[in-house]
Amino acid sequence: MSAPPVPRLRAVDLNLLTVLDALLVERSVTRAADRLGMTQPAVSNALTRLRLLFDDELFVRHGKAMAPTPRALSLAGPIRKALELIQASLAHADAFDCTANRTFTLGLQDIGEAILLPRFLQRLEQLGAGIRLDIRREPGAALHDEMRLGKVELVLDYVVISGEEFRRKRVLDLTMVPLVRRDHPVVGESLTLDEFLGLEHLILEPREGQTNPSEQALAVLGRSRHVRMQVPHFLSMPLLVSRSNLVCTMPLPLARLCEQHFPVRAVSCPLPVGPIPFFMMWHAHQDADPAHQWLRQTIVELCGLI
């Protein structure tokens, strides 16, 4: 099969690329028109020209939405990166004004939501920033495409996003500790491993394709624990632990936060689980964006305070 024809650069109207970028993000002519401040007929006309330019349908109707073709998806990252580079070349690297209106869309698990967002909000209030944060919980299987298209600009997670087009920076190492109710009848200030395994456990549901780190470590030792309950989020754990004799395991910064708001306490225990690295991740096309640079630097600073 021959490769698709490559348009000559001098024949390309760069304004068409901004339309294609908007269509890839919005998947709708109407919303793309609103995003660009254009009329719907103008966007439809631009799409017709784009189809001729790339000799591909680019988008096909899928219910009420427009689904991009493989050719369109292959163009998404390079075109966004090119537009970002052009935009960055027109502005100074220090030109981002955090008091201006800007929305950042972040992908966070409840760890980051609980221990990072309050600090971020406090920083924004101190700066008088006009920034809005939209938080996406577990973007899921479409995460790669959402990051390529700019729908999710930055992710904080302990599961690494694969692919050379994604950047990552290790911002935290999370030590895991047991958490029990404050007046637990049999647990003192510390637990031996045998005492820990002798309790009934509340555990975190593993993600699809992942294994609970504690289960992996115990399997290596040939040990197991009695699981009474499994939940999908860390943030429900202190509520359940505070009203039972169950023990759960969670990152130390989150456990300390839970101690401030619930009748629970963290205890020391020789858990066979090393610190879990926590990463900040983004798509390469965001590298040169001054606003994104400010966002990444702010998150690194805030994580240094945890």
LUMVOZA-618416 format. One record per residue (C-alpha): residue in three letters; x, y, z. Coordinates in steps of 0.001 Angstrom, whole numbers, plus 500000, padded with zeros to 6 digits. Each point is the difference from the previous one (the first is absolute). Example, Ala and Ser with C-alpha at 12.3 -4.5 7.8 and 13.67 -1.06 7.14 Angstrom:
2
ALA512300495500507800/SER501370503440499340/
! end
This chain:
306
MET500000500000500000/SER501450503359498985/ALA500460502781502538/PRO497439502822499985/PRO501052503026497929/VAL501866502728501874/PRO498742503528499262/ARG502647502541499049/LEU500432502548502797/ARG499569503034497728/ALA496618498596498967/VAL498776499749503586/ASP497909502759501570/LEU501167499847503637/ASN496580501250501098/LEU498654496624498890/LEU502212498301502561/THR498432502000502835/VAL496594498805498770/LEU501184496387499883/ASP501426500333503511/ALA496689501384501297/LEU498013497229498294/LEU502273497355501515/VAL499392501440503449/GLU496265500712499714/ARG498875497225497577/SER497232502385498900/VAL499786502698497326/THR497737502092502241/ARG502300499873503020/ALA503105500504497852/ALA498388503105498497/ASP499268501351503481/ARG503553499220501093/LEU501489501855497032/GLY497500502863499808/MET498988498921496496/THR496683499205498368/GLN498955496372499512/PRO499986500329496178/ALA503561501369500134/VAL501163497005502057/SER498164497579497692/ASN501671501640497000/ALA503388499716501702/LEU499356496312500679/THR499231499443496307/ARG503324501633499100/LEU501817497915502621/ARG498555496804498530/LEU501307500982496581/LEU503342501037501442/PHE500607496719501805/ASP498042497772497594/ASP498117498496502941/GLU496539500343501557/LEU501687500974503311/PHE496663499724501874/VAL497057497652499599/ARG496596500270501622/HIS499631497748503060/GLY496588500581501554/LYS499867503680500942/ALA503788500300500148/MET502737500205497374/ALA502526497179500321/PRO503514500735498685/THR501483497609497470/PRO503389498364500657/ARG501547502621497693/ALA498492502828502068/LEU501230498450503246/SER503497499644498557/LEU499956503730499207/ALA498724501088503418/GLY503262499968501940/PRO502265501535497330/ILE497510502749499135/ARG499414500909503648/LYS503751500050500613/ALA500567502211496939/LEU497290502442501096/GLU501408500082503541/LEU503496500716498663/ILE498702502802497787/GLN498079501473502931/ALA503023499729502282/SER502233501683497431/LEU497664502995500009/ALA500217500389503766/HIS502806500306502518/ALA500605496996502228/ASP499104502070503046/ALA496864501463498459/PHE497459497885501887/ASP497877502142502270/CYS498366497784502612/THR497434502728500730/ALA498580499546496492/ASN497100497625499419/ARG501283496535499143/THR498696496477500540/PHE502268497041500696/THR498571496482499724/LEU501778497531502269/GLY499656496249500351/LEU500247499141503710/GLN499417496995502186/ASP498576500642503445/ILE503525500097501482/GLY500870503094497994/GLU496522501415500438/ALA500229499844503801/ILE503613500958500681/LEU500801502336497084/LEU496839501900499048/PRO499530501807503362/ARG503587501286499763/PHE499483500982496360/LEU496805501881500835/GLN501776501859502793/ARG502823500967497617/LEU497511501282497410/GLU498263502128502622/GLN503333501431501167/LEU500888500966496421/GLY496565501383499189/ALA500044497621497040/GLY497196499851497444/ILE500654496311499396/ARG497285497372499977/LEU500812496340500666/ASP497914497220498442/ILE500767496624501562/ARG499467496779498101/ARG499769496877502148/GLU501450496939498299/PRO499910501138496342/GLY500213496328499023/ALA500921498191496813/ALA499709503144497851/LEU502622501856502076/HIS502708499885497324/ASP497733501621497404/GLU498629502501502532/MET503527501146500813/ARG501011500178496328/LEU496944502175499322/GLY500503502194503053/LYS496795498872501705/VAL502145498937502976/GLU503061502200500381/LEU501750498368502926/VAL499663496774501999/LEU501193499166503502/ASP500088496270500677/TYR502091497077501176/VAL499254498072496787/VAL502394501130497269/ILE498580501039496623/SER501998498184497328/GLY501270501499496763/GLU502917502239498979/GLU497614502877499231/PHE499114500289503712/ARG502207501781502507/ARG500192498948503635/LYS501574501360503157/ARG500152498195503344/VAL498593502444502549/LEU499333497841503090/ASP500917496700501612/LEU497002498667501910/THR500685497852503058/MET497111497665500817/VAL498768499696503609/PRO497166498149501784/LEU497036502038501202/VAL497639498876502813/ARG497322501636502119/ARG501308502119502840/ASP498617497734502744/HIS500744496680498312/PRO499710497295502697/VAL503110497970499085/VAL502326502335498054/GLY502586502057501863/GLU502480502516498591/SER501594497429497720/LEU499343496634498409/THR502225497077499196/LEU499482498524496559/ASP498289496956501558/GLU497648502257502012/PHE499267502053496884/LEU499151496894497971/GLY497860498656502843/LEU497542502918499666/GLU497111500280497536/HIS500875502283497112/LEU498361502701497904/ILE501880500258496695/LEU500049502157496890/GLU498564498476496854/PRO502845499550497506/ARG499723501780496681/GLU499342498010496880/GLY503215498248499021/GLN501683500917503306/THR500688498056503204/ASN499770501361503537/PRO503648500715501074/SER499394498527503470/GLU498628496798498483/GLN503058499744497745/ALA502391500441502943/LEU498152497501502202/ALA499915497443497193/VAL503799500190499765/LEU500146499207503738/GLY497466497217499626/ARG497626501826502357/SER496399501152499629/ARG497446502132501849/HIS496304499664500740/VAL498161502537497855/ARG496597500980501374/MET499239502824497560/GLN501332501547496783/VAL499237503579498881/PRO500907502013496884/HIS501265503160501763/PHE502304500868502880/LEU497717502784501224/SER497262497633501208/MET502460498029502123/PRO500180502234503125/LEU496197500008500259/LEU499887496209499920/VAL503018499450502246/SER498730502476502620/ARG496855497888500496/SER501537496537500007/ASN502999497973501106/LEU501303499834496433/VAL503484501156499016/CYS500811501626496680/THR503259501075498380/MET500460503410498406/PRO502705502584499148/LEU501395501743503089/PRO499081503579498932/LEU496398498896499482/ALA499985498120503314/ARG501197503131501836/LEU497221501998498353/CYS497435497368501050/GLU501252500220503603/GLN499061503704500025/HIS496403499412498923/PHE499001496512501173/PRO500411497941503212/VAL502757497906498416/ARG503755499636500440/ALA502970498786498003/VAL502211497357501590/SER503485498805499173/CYS500411496573498461/PRO502793498191498126/LEU497959499802496809/PRO501833498236497159/VAL499117502870497633/GLY502551502648499041/PRO499152503639499268/ILE497759500361496937/PRO501159502657497478/PHE497411502610499044/PHE500389501651496594/MET498958503210498289/MET499389499250496295/TRP499143502057496924/HIS500142499862496207/ALA503123501289498264/HIS498047502632498071/GLN499480501846503306/ASP503739500409500626/ALA500375503520498618/ASP496702501473501213/PRO500832502670502635/ALA496720499373501837/HIS500688496276500164/GLN503561500671501149/TRP498566502096502838/LEU497548497204500871/ARG502740497349500133/GLN502323502169502075/THR497209500809502452/ILE499148496326500458/VAL503665499094500581/GLU500232502729502653/LEU496813498869501727/CYS501051496349499991/GLY503238501082501670/LEU497904501227502936/ILE498206496680500523/
! end
